[in-house]
């Protein structure tokens, strides 16, 4: 098996294991993170209703202007976390369940989470 396939299989296994236990409700929705090589995306999801309540990414115009040219680093992830937290607080969402989506909790994922906490989200 090629090394990249092994790595992808490990990621899928971790993601599946996390999603068994982490679920969002209307009172405490799920904050999930997806990171690609160039961008980072975050959503707040109500799993009971099956709806995305709030979304933010480095591809949004307001975020990309604040970040500048580099959207795939920790600083950009922090901006996305702040932006998402501000949107959530405006909508009245203060508590969420954090879903790291199988990614290790360091680097961009950690920066996004800490910025969201500073922005007013509790998890």
Secondary structure, DSSP 8 states (H G I E B T S, - for coil): --HHHHHHHHHHHHHHHHHHH----SSSEEEEEEE-SS-EEEEEEETTTTEEEEEEETTSHHHHHHH-S--SSHHHHHHHHHHHHHHHHHHT--BEEEE-TT--SSTHHHHHHHHHHHTT-B-
